[in-house]
Amino acid sequence: MTDTLSIALVQMNQRVGDLAGNAARILEWRAKAKSADLVMVPELQLTGYPLEDLVLKPEFVRRSLEAAERLADATADGGPALLFGALHVEEGLVYNAMILAEDGRIVGRTLKHELPNYGTFDEKRVFASGPLPTPIAFRGVRIGIPICEDIWREPVCAALAKAGAELLLVPNGSPYEIDKDDVRIRLAHDRVTETGLPLAYLNRVGGQDELAFDGSSFVMDRTGAILVQMPDWDEALQLTEWRREASGWTCTTRASHTLDPFPGDIYRAMVVALRDYVGDNGFPGVILGLSGGIDSALSAAVAVDALGPDKVWCVMMPSRFTSTDSLEDADGCAKMLGVRQDVISIAPGVAALDKMLAPAFAGTKAGLAEENIQSRLRMVTLMALSNRFGHMVLTTGNKSEMSVGYATLYGDMAGGYSVLKDAYKTTVFALSRWRNANRPEGALGPAGPVMPQRVIDKPPTAELRDNQKDEDSLPPYALLDRILEALVEKELSVRETAALTGADKALVSDIEGKLLRAEYKRRQAPPGVKLGARNFGRDRRYPITNAFHTGNP
């Protein structure tokens, strides 16, 4: 029995399905912590997370088990013991497991009991639930290992404490959401208060499709005080020293890091998600339409901060409705960011389509069809460049537009990824002001402003007809976004939303109708980083054909 323990907490990135690559990086980090007794990495770090239906592929499961055995074998070098997340199979059932390996063999294993089945999570679809766990003995210390969701409810930690656990090590794959840090701290505080045990919370960093993982790992003592705070967004290794005292195990290490406040945390989530999506999928860079408006300007800034200016290609595609201000603002934005910008007029294409469709359109009034042709020609142009040179098309629409269908299917909605998909227009304004005054840590873009101030100040417009403004079709974004937050995030009725926001009930009913009718468009939208608690996609799965409207009796 030992009276001291040295535990290295490694918050690290991953690549789903890259068994060999993930194993190699785990061992690289383990080598950096050679003085530790135990090295811990996050939930399912060997396989990547979330795995979704990869778990249902027998060959993937078989190779995952082999990779776990090889990783355990690698601990025969006399270095630290290793606690890593991997798959486990028993009687034909697949479990989400944490494996303890030392001296070349597996010496302990615990299985995840609480399987999240809400929002972006559907673990009950692919995993079996493990029994209430018991502590794993390591050098005479009984360590409880609740896995991620296991601390969101009381039973697992209570069972571990009852079975004699002396401290809790909590591996996580917990994606970023606005204000998620506060939620994690509250849950950890509840568990240490109930059990009287100190807790080390370890989370991963990096992007995986629509999720961004922010790290923000910490150590909390049995009173609920945070003794160690690891950074957000960056890979990091924190060596923590533990000592047995009369009252129990205590972490003697002290370390602090200031986590990004709003809206810097949102911006960092966008940067990390885009960086890893582009890099892990092998794109040489991104290409986007730079219109002179705020959405494309912010998208370009995020792209430059994530990838560097040499991997961001902007294209201004004016029509006869494009203002001189927009041309100047797009040019100014490109110069501030240091990116390549081409100007390719869509006017010849519009003229060709007008001529081609003239017989079919004869006797009808010009309107939305002609407006959408412009948007779709811009996307045809970007996709042609993407096909020729390999850059991924970055879409630039925001959540407010996507909510009410103020976006063109197969036009500005088309592309490979969106960093603004879960950002309301008011958030876009806040982020743009913030980025013009701040350069986030690790950003590859300029230290100064990234867009002309006029881009932020001028009224938003799609410029698809003369003197067009967004507010011709929509209420002011400050009001629209409050209505949408009530309808989408809070799932309130028209009556409840009108009472909460002070908006006219008829207006709210109209917005809800637009929201419901636009579901078919959102199903065809590209993926985009999740920022809030209820993004469009797996968080919110509405039927396309749907007759229920709370504004109707």
Backbone torsions as a table, in degrees:
resi	resn	phi	psi	omega
1	MET	NA	132.8	-179.6
2	THR	-103.5	153.7	175.9
3	ASP	-106.4	0.4	177.1
4	THR	-138.6	148.4	176.0
5	LEU	-140.0	141.2	173.6
6	SER	-115.7	114.2	-175.4
7	ILE	-117.6	122.3	177.9
8	ALA	-94.8	122.5	177.2
9	LEU	-98.9	122.1	-176.7
10	VAL	-117.9	105.5	173.4
11	GLN	-92.8	119.5	-169.0
12	MET	-140.7	164.5	177.9
13	ASN	-81.5	178.5	-175.7
14	GLN	-153.1	171.3	167.6
15	ARG	-142.1	114.1	-175.6
16	VAL	-57.8	129.9	176.8
17	GLY	85.7	-10.1	-179.0
18	ASP	-89.3	76.3	-173.8
19	LEU	-61.5	-47.6	-178.3
20	ALA	-66.8	-43.2	-179.2
21	GLY	-65.9	-42.5	178.8
22	ASN	-64.6	-41.3	179.3
23	ALA	-63.5	-42.5	-179.2
24	ALA	-62.8	-39.6	-178.9
25	ARG	-73.1	-33.8	174.4
26	ILE	-59.5	-44.4	-179.5
27	LEU	-69.0	-32.5	176.0
28	GLU	-62.5	-45.0	179.0
29	TRP	-68.4	-36.8	177.2
30	ARG	-60.6	-39.5	179.7
31	ALA	-64.0	-30.0	178.5
32	LYS	-73.5	-16.2	-177.7
33	ALA	-113.0	37.9	-172.5
34	LYS	-63.7	-17.3	178.7
35	SER	-84.6	-8.3	-176.8
36	ALA	-79.1	155.6	170.5
37	ASP	-79.2	-35.4	-174.5
38	LEU	-142.3	133.7	174.6
39	VAL	-112.1	128.4	-178.4
40	MET	-117.9	133.4	175.1
41	VAL	-120.4	167.6	-171.4
42	PRO	-70.1	175.2	177.1
43	GLU	-54.1	132.3	177.3
44	LEU	48.5	36.9	-178.6
45	GLN	-66.9	-30.6	-179.8
46	LEU	-68.0	-39.1	-175.6
47	THR	-94.7	-23.2	-167.6
48	GLY	89.8	159.8	-174.2
49	TYR	-154.7	140.4	-0.7
50	PRO	-81.8	145.9	-175.8
51	LEU	-85.7	-21.3	-176.8
52	GLU	50.5	-134.3	-171.8
53	ASP	-81.6	3.7	170.1
54	LEU	-57.5	-31.2	-179.7
55	VAL	-64.6	-23.8	-178.3
56	LEU	-84.0	-2.5	179.7
57	LYS	-94.9	110.5	-175.3
58	PRO	-55.5	-37.2	-178.2
59	GLU	-66.3	-36.3	176.7
60	PHE	-65.6	-43.5	178.9
61	VAL	-61.5	-43.6	-179.4
62	ARG	-60.4	-47.5	-179.1
63	ARG	-67.6	-31.8	177.4
64	SER	-63.9	-42.5	178.6
65	LEU	-64.1	-41.2	177.3
66	GLU	-63.0	-41.5	179.4
67	ALA	-64.0	-37.4	177.5
68	ALA	-64.7	-40.0	177.3
69	GLU	-63.5	-42.7	179.2
70	ARG	-65.0	-37.7	178.6
71	LEU	-65.9	-40.7	175.7
72	ALA	-63.3	-41.6	178.9
73	ASP	-57.7	-34.7	-175.8
74	ALA	-67.5	-14.7	179.0
75	THR	-82.3	4.8	178.0
76	ALA	-75.9	0.5	-176.9
77	ASP	-80.4	2.3	179.3
78	GLY	87.2	2.1	179.0
79	GLY	-81.4	-166.4	-176.4
80	PRO	-63.7	154.7	168.8
81	ALA	-65.5	157.5	-174.5
82	LEU	-129.3	127.8	176.1
83	LEU	-112.4	109.6	-172.8
84	PHE	-133.6	153.5	179.8
85	GLY	-88.1	132.8	-177.5
86	ALA	-158.3	179.0	175.0
87	LEU	-87.4	154.1	172.5
88	HIS	-137.8	139.3	179.2
89	VAL	-120.4	132.4	179.4
90	GLU	-145.4	123.6	-178.7
91	GLU	51.6	41.0	176.3
92	GLY	80.9	-1.9	179.6
93	LEU	-100.6	142.2	-178.8
94	VAL	-102.8	131.7	-177.9
95	TYR	-120.5	151.1	169.2
96	ASN	-85.8	116.0	-168.8
97	ALA	-129.1	157.1	164.9
98	MET	-113.2	131.3	-175.0
99	ILE	-116.3	131.2	175.4
100	LEU	-102.6	120.8	-179.1
101	ALA	-122.5	139.8	179.3
102	GLU	-154.9	141.5	177.3
103	ASP	54.5	36.1	173.6
104	GLY	82.6	12.4	-179.7
105	ARG	-145.6	159.4	176.7
106	ILE	-82.1	121.1	-176.3
107	VAL	-111.1	-6.5	179.3
108	GLY	-167.8	157.7	-178.2
109	ARG	-156.4	141.2	173.4
110	THR	-133.5	148.1	-174.4
111	LEU	-115.3	140.3	-179.0
112	LYS	-66.8	130.3	-177.5
113	HIS	-95.6	-51.7	-178.2
114	GLU	-87.0	116.8	-177.9
115	LEU	-105.6	113.8	-179.4
116	PRO	-66.1	139.3	-176.4
117	ASN	-143.2	50.7	-178.1
118	TYR	-149.0	162.0	177.4
119	GLY	55.3	-125.8	-178.5
120	THR	-79.9	-6.2	-174.1
121	PHE	-100.4	137.3	171.4
122	ASP	-143.3	53.1	-175.2
123	GLU	-68.1	-26.6	178.2
124	LYS	-65.6	-20.1	178.2
125	ARG	-71.4	-32.1	-170.5
126	VAL	-120.0	-18.1	-177.2
127	PHE	-118.0	153.5	168.7
128	ALA	-91.2	148.8	178.6
129	SER	-82.2	128.2	177.1
130	GLY	-75.9	164.0	176.9
131	PRO	-70.0	166.2	173.0
132	LEU	-56.0	124.5	-170.7
133	PRO	-77.7	163.0	171.1
134	THR	-117.2	160.1	-178.6
135	PRO	-63.8	155.1	172.8
136	ILE	-102.5	130.0	179.2
137	ALA	-81.3	127.1	176.7
138	PHE	-135.3	110.4	-178.9
139	ARG	52.1	40.6	176.3
140	GLY	84.3	2.6	179.7
141	VAL	-107.8	129.4	179.7
142	ARG	-88.8	107.6	-174.6
143	ILE	-104.3	125.7	173.7
144	GLY	-90.1	136.0	-176.1
145	ILE	-127.8	77.6	172.4
146	PRO	-74.7	133.8	-173.9
147	ILE	-100.3	110.4	171.7
148	CYS	48.7	-99.0	-175.8
149	GLU	-58.7	-19.9	-179.7
150	ASP	-61.7	-20.3	177.6
151	ILE	-96.7	-2.9	179.7
152	TRP	-77.1	-15.7	175.5
153	ARG	-129.3	163.0	-171.4
154	GLU	-77.1	-32.3	-167.8
155	PRO	-59.5	-41.9	-173.8
156	VAL	-65.4	-50.2	-179.3
157	CYS	-65.5	-35.5	177.1
158	ALA	-63.6	-42.4	178.7
159	ALA	-64.3	-39.2	179.0
160	LEU	-65.5	-42.8	179.4
161	ALA	-64.7	-41.9	179.7
162	LYS	-63.4	-32.8	-179.5
163	ALA	-83.8	3.3	172.8
164	GLY	101.4	14.8	177.7
165	ALA	-59.7	142.2	-178.4
166	GLU	-106.5	-20.6	173.4
167	LEU	-157.7	160.7	-176.8
168	LEU	-116.2	126.4	172.0
169	LEU	-111.2	120.4	-170.7
170	VAL	-116.5	101.6	175.9
171	PRO	-83.5	139.8	-173.2
172	ASN	-134.4	154.7	163.1
173	GLY	-128.5	71.8	-170.2
174	SER	-105.1	108.4	-177.1
175	PRO	-71.8	155.5	178.6
176	TYR	-66.2	140.2	164.7
177	GLU	-144.0	155.6	175.1
178	ILE	-56.4	129.8	178.9
179	ASP	68.4	16.4	-179.1
180	LYS	-66.5	-31.7	179.3
181	ASP	-56.3	-44.1	-178.8
182	ASP	-63.0	-38.7	179.4
183	VAL	-64.1	-45.2	-179.2
184	ARG	-62.5	-44.4	-179.6
185	ILE	-62.2	-41.8	-179.9
186	ARG	-63.4	-44.8	179.9
187	LEU	-63.9	-44.7	178.9
188	ALA	-61.8	-40.8	179.1
189	HIS	-61.5	-41.3	177.9
190	ASP	-60.2	-44.0	-176.2
191	ARG	-69.7	-40.5	-179.6
192	VAL	-71.8	-32.0	177.2
193	THR	-66.5	-41.9	-179.1
194	GLU	-70.2	-37.4	-173.2
195	THR	-98.3	-22.1	-174.0
196	GLY	72.3	19.9	-176.9
197	LEU	-113.4	142.1	173.5
198	PRO	-69.4	160.3	-171.8
199	LEU	-142.6	135.1	171.8
200	ALA	-112.8	119.2	-176.9
201	TYR	-104.5	116.4	-177.1
202	LEU	-117.5	126.1	-179.0
203	ASN	-125.5	157.4	179.1
204	ARG	-89.7	170.5	174.2
205	VAL	-124.6	164.4	174.3
206	GLY	112.1	174.4	-178.8
207	GLY	-108.2	145.7	175.1
208	GLN	-142.7	102.1	-176.7
209	ASP	54.3	-113.2	-176.4
210	GLU	-90.8	0.1	-177.5
211	LEU	-104.5	143.6	171.1
212	ALA	-120.9	129.1	179.4
213	PHE	-103.8	128.7	-169.3
214	ASP	-103.3	2.4	-178.5
215	GLY	68.7	-110.1	177.8
216	SER	60.0	33.5	-178.0
217	SER	-66.5	156.7	-177.4
218	PHE	-155.9	164.3	172.4
219	VAL	-120.0	131.6	-178.4
220	MET	-122.4	134.7	178.4
221	ASP	-83.2	179.1	-172.3
222	ARG	-69.7	-11.2	177.0
223	THR	-91.9	-6.9	-177.8
224	GLY	96.7	3.1	178.5
225	ALA	-80.4	138.4	177.4
226	ILE	-86.3	118.5	-178.3
227	LEU	-95.1	-33.9	-178.7
228	VAL	-130.7	127.4	173.3
229	GLN	-122.8	113.6	177.9
230	MET	-83.9	163.6	-176.5
231	PRO	-69.5	161.9	171.1
232	ASP	-96.1	146.6	171.3
233	TRP	77.3	-20.8	-175.8
234	ASP	-107.2	144.2	171.0
235	GLU	-62.5	143.4	-177.2
236	ALA	-160.5	150.6	173.2
237	LEU	-119.3	127.3	177.5
238	GLN	-122.2	115.5	176.1
239	LEU	-83.4	121.4	179.6
240	THR	-114.6	135.5	179.4
241	GLU	-104.1	134.1	-176.5
242	TRP	-124.2	145.0	-178.1
243	ARG	-136.1	137.8	175.6
244	ARG	-80.2	125.9	177.0
245	GLU	-122.5	175.7	-178.1
246	ALA	-60.4	-32.1	-178.2
247	SER	-88.4	-5.9	-179.7
248	GLY	128.7	-170.0	-177.5
249	TRP	-77.8	138.6	-177.9
250	THR	-131.6	136.5	173.4
251	CYS	-84.1	122.5	-178.1
252	THR	-94.7	-5.0	-179.8
253	THR	-81.4	143.0	174.9
254	ARG	-127.7	128.5	178.4
255	ALA	-154.4	142.1	-177.8
256	SER	-134.5	152.9	175.6
257	HIS	-152.7	133.6	179.4
258	THR	-83.5	121.1	-179.8
259	LEU	-79.2	150.9	-178.4
260	ASP	-61.4	128.2	173.7
261	PRO	-83.6	169.9	174.2
262	PHE	-65.5	140.2	-1.3
263	PRO	-95.7	8.9	-179.8
264	GLY	-59.1	-32.5	179.6
265	ASP	-66.2	-38.5	177.9
266	ILE	-63.8	-44.4	-178.8
267	TYR	-62.4	-42.6	179.0
268	ARG	-63.9	-37.0	177.3
269	ALA	-60.8	-42.8	178.2
270	MET	-61.9	-45.2	-178.2
271	VAL	-62.5	-48.7	-177.7
272	VAL	-64.1	-44.8	-178.3
273	ALA	-62.8	-45.1	-179.2
274	LEU	-68.2	-43.2	179.8
275	ARG	-54.5	-48.6	-175.9
276	ASP	-77.1	-32.1	178.1
277	TYR	-64.5	-45.3	-179.8
278	VAL	-68.8	-46.7	-177.7
279	GLY	-67.1	-46.6	-175.9
280	ASP	-70.8	-21.8	178.3
281	ASN	-98.8	4.8	169.7
282	GLY	76.4	22.6	176.9
283	PHE	-79.9	143.1	178.3
284	PRO	-74.1	-14.9	-179.6
285	GLY	168.0	-165.2	179.6
286	VAL	-127.2	155.9	174.4
287	ILE	-129.6	140.5	-179.3
288	LEU	-148.8	156.1	174.4
289	GLY	-80.1	122.8	179.1
290	LEU	-104.1	105.1	-168.0
291	SER	-94.0	-13.6	-169.6
292	GLY	93.9	-1.9	177.5
293	GLY	-95.9	171.8	-171.7
294	ILE	-73.4	-35.2	-178.0
295	ASP	-64.5	-47.5	-179.6
296	SER	-70.1	-33.3	178.4
297	ALA	-64.5	-43.9	179.0
298	LEU	-68.1	-40.8	178.1
299	SER	-59.9	-41.6	178.7
300	ALA	-64.9	-39.7	179.6
301	ALA	-63.9	-44.5	177.4
302	VAL	-60.2	-43.2	-179.1
303	ALA	-62.2	-43.1	179.2
304	VAL	-66.2	-42.6	178.7
305	ASP	-64.9	-31.4	-178.7
306	ALA	-81.2	-40.4	-167.5
307	LEU	-115.9	-20.8	-173.3
308	GLY	96.9	150.3	-175.3
309	PRO	-63.8	-25.7	-178.7
310	ASP	-71.8	-13.9	-179.2
311	LYS	-108.4	12.7	-179.5
312	VAL	-122.5	124.0	-176.9
313	TRP	-120.5	119.5	-178.7
314	CYS	-107.9	143.4	-179.2
315	VAL	-131.7	121.4	172.8
316	MET	-92.4	126.2	-174.9
317	MET	-123.5	78.8	-174.8
318	PRO	-72.6	154.7	169.9
319	SER	-123.2	-174.2	-179.9
320	ARG	-69.2	-13.9	179.1
321	PHE	-91.6	-5.4	-176.9
322	THR	-73.9	127.2	-176.9
323	SER	-80.1	159.7	174.6
324	THR	-61.2	-37.9	177.8
325	ASP	-58.2	-43.0	-178.8
326	SER	-64.6	-42.3	177.6
327	LEU	-60.8	-44.7	-179.7
328	GLU	-67.2	-40.8	-177.7
329	ASP	-69.2	-39.0	176.1
330	ALA	-62.8	-43.5	178.7
331	ASP	-63.4	-42.3	179.2
332	GLY	-64.2	-40.7	178.3
333	CYS	-62.8	-45.2	-179.7
334	ALA	-62.0	-40.4	179.6
335	LYS	-66.8	-41.9	179.0
336	MET	-61.5	-38.0	-177.8
337	LEU	-84.1	-16.7	-179.7
338	GLY	73.5	30.6	-176.6
339	VAL	-103.6	160.8	171.1
340	ARG	-68.8	134.6	173.9
341	GLN	-133.6	128.6	172.8
342	ASP	-110.6	149.3	174.2
343	VAL	-112.8	115.6	-179.8
344	ILE	-125.8	108.2	-178.7
345	SER	-70.2	137.8	175.6
346	ILE	-93.9	2.1	-176.7
347	ALA	-57.1	-44.0	178.2
348	PRO	-62.0	-37.4	178.0
349	GLY	-66.7	-41.1	178.1
350	VAL	-61.9	-43.5	179.6
351	ALA	-62.2	-40.5	-180.0
352	ALA	-65.5	-41.7	178.7
353	LEU	-68.6	-37.8	177.1
354	ASP	-59.1	-45.1	179.7
355	LYS	-66.0	-43.0	-177.5
356	MET	-64.5	-36.8	-175.2
357	LEU	-94.4	-5.4	-174.9
358	ALA	-53.6	-45.4	179.3
359	PRO	-62.4	-40.1	-178.7
360	ALA	-72.6	-30.0	-177.4
361	PHE	-91.0	-2.7	-175.1
362	ALA	-56.0	134.9	177.7
363	GLY	82.5	5.1	178.8
364	THR	-114.4	161.1	-177.4
365	LYS	-88.8	134.2	177.2
366	ALA	-63.7	145.0	-179.4
367	GLY	-175.6	-127.3	-172.3
368	LEU	-59.8	-37.6	-178.2
369	ALA	-59.7	-43.3	179.3
370	GLU	-67.7	-36.9	177.7
371	GLU	-62.7	-44.6	-177.3
372	ASN	-69.7	-28.8	175.2
373	ILE	-58.0	-40.2	179.6
374	GLN	-62.4	-47.5	180.0
375	SER	-61.0	-41.1	-177.7
376	ARG	-72.8	-33.1	175.8
377	LEU	-65.8	-35.2	176.5
378	ARG	-63.5	-40.6	180.0
379	MET	-71.0	-36.5	175.1
380	VAL	-58.3	-41.0	179.4
381	THR	-63.8	-48.1	-179.6
382	LEU	-64.1	-40.8	-179.7
383	MET	-68.0	-32.6	176.5
384	ALA	-64.0	-43.5	178.2
385	LEU	-66.6	-38.6	177.9
386	SER	-62.7	-45.6	179.5
387	ASN	-61.8	-38.9	-176.7
388	ARG	-74.5	-39.7	-170.8
389	PHE	-113.5	-9.2	172.2
390	GLY	93.7	-8.1	-179.6
391	HIS	-68.2	140.3	176.6
392	MET	-77.4	136.0	176.7
393	VAL	-76.0	122.4	176.8
394	LEU	-96.2	118.6	178.5
395	THR	-82.4	160.1	-168.7
396	THR	-126.6	8.5	-178.8
397	GLY	-75.0	150.8	-178.8
398	ASN	-104.5	174.2	-175.0
399	LYS	-68.9	-32.8	179.4
400	SER	-62.1	-46.5	179.4
401	GLU	-65.1	-44.4	-179.6
402	MET	-63.0	-32.4	-178.4
403	SER	-63.4	-44.5	-171.7
404	VAL	-104.0	9.1	176.9
405	GLY	77.4	16.0	179.3
406	TYR	-82.3	59.7	-177.8
407	ALA	-159.0	151.8	-174.4
408	THR	-99.5	118.2	175.6
409	LEU	-62.3	132.7	-176.4
410	TYR	66.3	13.0	175.2
411	GLY	-118.2	-113.2	-178.2
412	ASP	-67.5	-13.7	177.1
413	MET	-80.6	-19.0	-172.8
414	ALA	-78.8	151.5	177.6
415	GLY	147.6	-169.9	-173.8
416	GLY	-98.9	-27.3	-176.6
417	TYR	-163.8	155.2	178.6
418	SER	-135.6	125.2	176.3
419	VAL	-86.5	-14.9	-178.5
420	LEU	-102.6	5.7	-173.4
421	LYS	-56.1	-34.3	-177.5
422	ASP	-109.5	17.8	180.0
423	ALA	-109.6	117.9	174.4
424	TYR	-66.3	161.2	-176.6
425	LYS	-59.5	-39.4	178.6
426	THR	-64.2	-32.8	175.2
427	THR	-68.2	-37.2	177.0
428	VAL	-59.4	-44.5	177.6
429	PHE	-62.3	-45.0	-179.5
430	ALA	-62.4	-42.3	179.7
431	LEU	-66.2	-38.4	-179.3
432	SER	-66.6	-44.1	176.9
433	ARG	-62.5	-42.6	-178.6
434	TRP	-63.3	-46.2	-176.9
435	ARG	-68.1	-30.6	176.4
436	ASN	-66.3	-22.2	-178.7
437	ALA	-107.2	-10.0	-174.4
438	ASN	-139.2	147.5	171.8
439	ARG	-115.7	115.6	-176.4
440	PRO	-66.4	154.8	179.0
441	GLU	-59.5	132.4	178.0
442	GLY	81.7	1.3	-178.4
443	ALA	-68.2	144.1	179.3
444	LEU	-97.9	0.4	179.8
445	GLY	-92.2	-175.0	-174.5
446	PRO	-69.6	158.3	179.1
447	ALA	-78.7	-25.2	-177.9
448	GLY	-92.4	-161.2	179.2
449	PRO	-59.1	150.8	-178.0
450	VAL	-113.1	-4.2	178.2
451	MET	-154.0	150.1	175.7
452	PRO	-61.1	145.2	-179.1
453	GLN	-59.8	-30.3	-179.9
454	ARG	-62.2	-29.8	177.4
455	VAL	-60.1	-36.7	-179.5
456	ILE	-78.8	-34.9	-171.9
457	ASP	-82.9	-30.9	-171.4
458	LYS	-76.5	153.6	179.4
459	PRO	-64.2	135.6	179.0
460	PRO	-63.3	141.6	178.3
461	THR	-154.3	144.7	176.2
462	ALA	-85.3	-15.0	179.7
463	GLU	51.6	49.3	176.7
464	LEU	-105.8	-4.1	172.9
465	ARG	-153.9	171.4	-177.2
466	ASP	-62.5	132.2	173.6
467	ASN	56.1	32.0	-178.6
468	GLN	-76.3	139.1	173.5
469	LYS	-133.3	146.9	179.3
470	ASP	-56.3	-37.1	-175.9
471	GLU	-74.0	-2.5	169.7
472	ASP	-67.0	-30.1	-175.3
473	SER	-112.7	-17.9	-173.6
474	LEU	-130.0	155.1	171.7
475	PRO	-68.3	166.3	176.5
476	PRO	-52.1	141.1	-174.2
477	TYR	-61.2	-31.1	178.6
478	ALA	-60.4	-38.1	177.7
479	LEU	-80.6	-45.3	-178.6
480	LEU	-55.6	-43.7	-176.2
481	ASP	-68.7	-34.0	175.6
482	ARG	-65.1	-40.5	177.7
483	ILE	-63.7	-45.2	-178.2
484	LEU	-66.0	-39.8	177.7
485	GLU	-59.9	-37.8	178.5
486	ALA	-69.8	-42.9	-177.5
487	LEU	-74.4	-37.1	-173.9
488	VAL	-93.8	-59.8	-176.0
489	GLU	-69.6	-39.9	-175.3
490	LYS	-99.3	-8.5	179.6
491	GLU	54.9	40.0	178.9
492	LEU	-82.0	159.7	176.7
493	SER	-80.3	171.7	175.8
494	VAL	-58.6	-46.4	-179.5
495	ARG	-60.7	-46.1	-179.2
496	GLU	-66.6	-38.2	179.9
497	THR	-67.0	-42.5	178.1
498	ALA	-61.0	-41.6	179.5
499	ALA	-66.9	-38.4	-177.7
500	LEU	-71.6	-41.4	-172.6
501	THR	-95.2	-16.7	-175.0
502	GLY	79.0	7.4	-179.6
503	ALA	-79.3	155.0	176.6
504	ASP	-62.0	136.7	-176.6
505	LYS	-61.4	-38.0	179.6
506	ALA	-64.1	-38.7	177.3
507	LEU	-64.2	-44.8	179.8
508	VAL	-62.6	-40.7	178.9
509	SER	-62.8	-40.4	178.0
510	ASP	-64.3	-41.7	179.1
511	ILE	-64.9	-41.7	177.8
512	GLU	-62.4	-39.8	177.6
513	GLY	-61.0	-44.5	177.1
514	LYS	-61.6	-41.8	179.6
515	LEU	-58.9	-46.5	-178.8
516	LEU	-69.4	-39.9	-178.4
517	ARG	-69.0	-24.8	-177.0
518	ALA	-85.1	3.1	-177.6
519	GLU	-59.9	-38.1	-177.9
520	TYR	-65.4	-30.1	176.1
521	LYS	-69.7	-45.4	-176.5
522	ARG	-63.7	-30.8	177.6
523	ARG	-62.9	-21.7	-177.1
524	GLN	-105.5	10.1	-179.6
525	ALA	-82.3	156.5	177.7
526	PRO	-71.4	164.3	174.3
527	PRO	-66.4	159.0	178.6
528	GLY	-158.9	157.5	-172.3
529	VAL	-66.4	134.9	176.1
530	LYS	-79.0	129.9	-179.5
531	LEU	-118.9	-41.2	-177.2
532	GLY	-103.4	-171.0	-176.2
533	ALA	-79.4	-13.1	-173.4
534	ARG	-146.5	78.8	179.3
535	ASN	-83.6	164.0	175.8
536	PHE	-76.1	123.4	-174.7
537	GLY	139.1	-128.3	-175.2
538	ARG	-72.9	-20.6	175.7
539	ASP	-71.5	-31.3	-172.5
540	ARG	-135.4	100.0	-171.3
541	ARG	-111.5	82.8	-179.2
542	TYR	-92.7	148.6	174.0
543	PRO	-68.8	145.8	175.5
544	ILE	-71.6	-48.0	176.6
545	THR	-87.8	109.3	-168.7
546	ASN	-151.9	116.6	-177.6
547	ALA	-93.8	-2.6	-175.9
548	PHE	-88.7	128.0	-177.6
549	HIS	-141.2	119.1	-174.3
550	THR	-69.3	-13.6	176.4
551	GLY	-79.6	-9.0	177.5
552	ASN	-100.4	155.2	178.6
553	PRO	-66.5	NA	NA
